[in-house]
Amino acid sequence: MSSSTSYDYIIVGAGAAGCVLAYRLTEDRACNVLLLEAGGRDWHPLLKLPIAWTTCMVTPKFNWGFESEPDAHRGGRTLPLARGKMLGGSTSINGMRYSRGHFRDYDQWRQLGNKGWGFADILPYFKRSEKNYRGEGKYHGGDGPLNVRLAKNPSLLYEPLRDAANAAGIPETEDMHGDQPEGIAPAEITVDRFGRRHSTAKAFLKPARKRKNLTLITHALASKVRIENGRAVGIEYTRKGVACYAAASREVILSGGAYNSPQLLMLSGIGPADELRKHNIPVLVDLPGVGKNLAEHPLVSVQAETKEPIALLRHLRLDRALIKGAQWLFTGTGLFGINANSAGLFTRTRPELERHDVQLLYSAIARDAKLWWPGRIGTQKYVIQCSISLQHPEALGELTLRSADPADKPRININLFGSQADVDTTIRGIRLAREIFAQEPLRSMIKGEVMPGKDVQSDEALKQFIYTYAATTQHPCGTCKMGNDTMAVVDDELRVRGVKALRVADASIMPTIPGGHINAPTIMIGEKAADMIRGRAPLPAAAV
């Protein structure tokens, strides 16, 4: 095994949280940090182009290609589970939505026994990371590394969407991260002032790489946390077929995400004892919660065809797309510098709920739309799409090992719609989407419903539609959950139970899934974890 020099800290995974940790930990020039990434560089031009995110999500060279296990109650279907295969992780291929969730989501974390994780506690960390287009304010940061801007373009059809939502009783909110977290608003996205995707690799890792106390190694597949006398002392990994080892004098931090962090823990002998013995892995710490509590936002879409070719598909005609592409390339402006997400709408499908239970994601284009030659549009239709995302699913999944080989992808049982309550909420979300489409001015603009279709009306028919067409929003979390119960994997300082000098800092530590998107919360976790690791006092709680 090839040996390397010792580092103060080793971070495994250069994704949303890992890049933040590399940036913050290397601010202390007296310590040296090793960042290991199993993927490669984020060099490809397509990754910079915001409008191309749906292509990036399904391109094998950009994606680890995880897949869910066959789901018996949905006819044995499997689902593609996209995870970024390069620096920045999934922030280099995702839809770039900046959406934190409801303030009650984090108060719930605190109420579950996680001290310092209520909304007032974590808001300063959201603000520290953010350079919001609004500037510094009560809820937003103005000089952080991460650019957050508004997705606005007439072709997104935001105004008619807003007016129809208003007619259906859904108000517009000036700031869904502020005093009015419910309602409809234009999408906020992580795109820089040049119209390029602002992944954590660009926002955090790029400036950190200029520091001499950061060592970055790509194509490094972590195989095991080496533990001696109950303490994490380093990482075993392979690179170009060579087995390597790096030592850590202070701490090892796992930031591989909701799929890779629990897998690496189990490969290292930390996890459910029976699962480890099944693969002949010596049990060092019996932690039954490793890989459990897997949460996701289920997603299903309603599509309505427009009477006139007003939707974004018209801009994908090859000659027009070339002009739009040139505009983006040379000026950083125009439609191709945003993600085609027209609006986000958060609301409650039952009035007695304390927070929203669905998000409606509007786009003036189908998610699978493609470039087309003039006069040869084929079967593609001009549509407005509303994707219903269930925000607080009852059904939870789990992740287990496929084998003791680190190169083998884990078994991922998403358990999508494993609860009837989740189906019922999604049906209410579909009916709400239809109600909004039926309001003016959308009603006059729409030719008819493409999906699910006018004949799919009963609860049972909608249930079968959901089972057939549902996907995930690609927001996996919770598999190394934070807490103090028997299934908790880390404590509220993100320290792995039963092992010294080992932490997990990524979406896997979320005890419950936030009602939004997990990019911003995972970046916040990286920010807060950095202060914990450095022994700094937490930022003062916000006055909210």
Beta strands, then each sheet from edge to edge (+ up, - down):
strand 1: 2-12
strand 2: 33-36
strand 3: 66-67
strand 4: 80-81
strand 5: 130-132
strand 6: 146-150
strand 7: 183-186
strand 8: 188-189
strand 9: 214-217
strand 10: 221-228
strand 11: 231-239
strand 12: 242-254
strand 13: 270-271
strand 14: 285-286
strand 15: 298-306
strand 16: 341-347
strand 17: 358-363
strand 18: 383-390
strand 19: 398-400
strand 20: 411-413
strand 21: 446-451
strand 22: 471-472
strand 23: 502-504
sheet 1: 9+ 2+ 1+ 12+ 11- 10+
sheet 2: 9+ 2+ 1+ 12+ 23+
sheet 3: 3+ 4-
sheet 4: 5+ 6+ 8-
sheet 5: 7+ 16- 17+ 18- 15+ 21-
sheet 6: 7+ 16- 17+ 18- 15+ 22-
sheet 7: 13+ 14+
sheet 8: 19+ 20-
end
